[in-house]
């Protein structure tokens, strides 16, 4: 159970299908790509999601479908790379 004086930290994750796990997904989107706060996060319309996903190693010709979800994390570094256990149920 978390102490009440600790603020939860959240990131917006993306998981392309099919087979995102083969390319290291799901991954947290970078801070500059995300709007909102807390658990109400969204991808900014000015962010080129396809370009970023392809740069992260997912094949462009396969990138059609994806799932976005908010994930609570232990900590976030200065580039908005989340740390902690992402896949805990």
C-alpha positions as CSV (number, residue, x, y, z in Angstrom):
1,X,0.0,0.0,0.0
2,X,1.4,3.4,-0.9
3,X,1.8,6.2,1.5
4,X,-0.5,9.1,0.9
5,X,2.3,11.6,0.6
6,X,3.7,9.8,-2.5
7,X,2.3,11.0,-5.8
8,X,1.7,8.3,-8.4
9,X,3.5,8.6,-11.7
10,X,1.9,7.5,-15.0
11,X,3.1,7.1,-18.6
12,X,1.2,6.4,-21.8
13,X,2.3,3.1,-23.2
14,X,1.9,1.9,-26.8
15,X,1.7,-1.7,-28.0
16,X,1.6,-2.2,-31.8
17,X,0.0,-5.4,-33.1
18,X,0.8,-7.9,-34.4
19,X,3.9,-8.9,-32.5
20,X,5.0,-5.8,-30.8
21,X,6.7,-7.8,-28.2
22,X,9.2,-9.0,-30.8
23,X,10.4,-5.4,-31.2
24,X,10.5,-4.5,-27.5
25,X,7.0,-3.2,-27.1
26,X,5.1,-2.1,-25.1
27,X,7.1,1.1,-24.6
28,X,6.3,4.4,-22.9
29,X,5.8,7.3,-25.3
30,X,8.2,10.2,-24.8
31,X,7.1,13.1,-22.6
32,X,6.9,15.6,-25.6
33,X,4.4,13.3,-27.3
34,X,1.9,13.1,-24.5
35,X,-0.7,15.5,-23.2
36,X,-2.9,15.3,-20.1
37,X,-2.1,14.4,-16.6
38,X,-2.5,11.6,-14.1
39,X,-4.4,8.7,-15.7
40,X,-6.0,11.0,-18.3
41,X,-3.2,10.9,-21.0
42,X,-3.4,11.1,-24.7
43,X,-1.1,11.4,-27.8
44,X,-0.7,15.0,-29.0
45,X,-2.0,15.5,-32.5
46,X,1.4,17.2,-33.4
47,X,3.3,14.0,-32.6
48,X,4.2,11.7,-35.5
49,X,3.3,8.4,-33.9
50,X,4.2,6.3,-36.9
51,X,7.6,7.9,-37.3
52,X,8.4,7.3,-33.6
53,X,7.2,3.6,-33.6
54,X,9.3,2.9,-36.7
55,X,12.3,4.6,-35.2
56,X,11.9,2.4,-32.1
57,X,12.2,-0.7,-34.4
58,X,8.7,-1.7,-35.4
59,X,8.4,-2.4,-39.2
60,X,6.6,0.5,-40.9
61,X,4.7,-1.8,-43.3
62,X,3.2,-3.7,-40.3
63,X,2.2,-0.6,-38.3
64,X,-1.6,-0.4,-38.6
65,X,-3.1,-1.3,-35.3
66,X,-2.0,-0.5,-31.7
67,X,-3.2,-0.3,-28.2
68,X,-2.6,2.7,-25.9
69,X,-2.8,2.3,-22.2
70,X,-1.8,4.2,-19.1
71,X,0.7,2.5,-16.8
72,X,1.6,3.5,-13.3
73,X,5.4,3.4,-12.9
74,X,7.9,3.6,-10.0
75,X,9.9,6.5,-11.5
76,X,10.4,8.6,-14.6
77,X,13.8,9.9,-15.8
78,X,14.4,13.2,-17.6
79,X,13.6,11.8,-21.0
80,X,10.3,10.3,-19.8
81,X,11.6,6.7,-20.0
82,X,9.7,5.0,-17.3
83,X,11.4,2.6,-14.9
84,X,9.9,-0.2,-12.9
85,X,7.8,-3.2,-13.6
86,X,5.5,-2.4,-16.6
87,X,3.7,-5.8,-17.0
88,X,2.7,-6.5,-13.4
89,X,-0.9,-7.6,-13.2
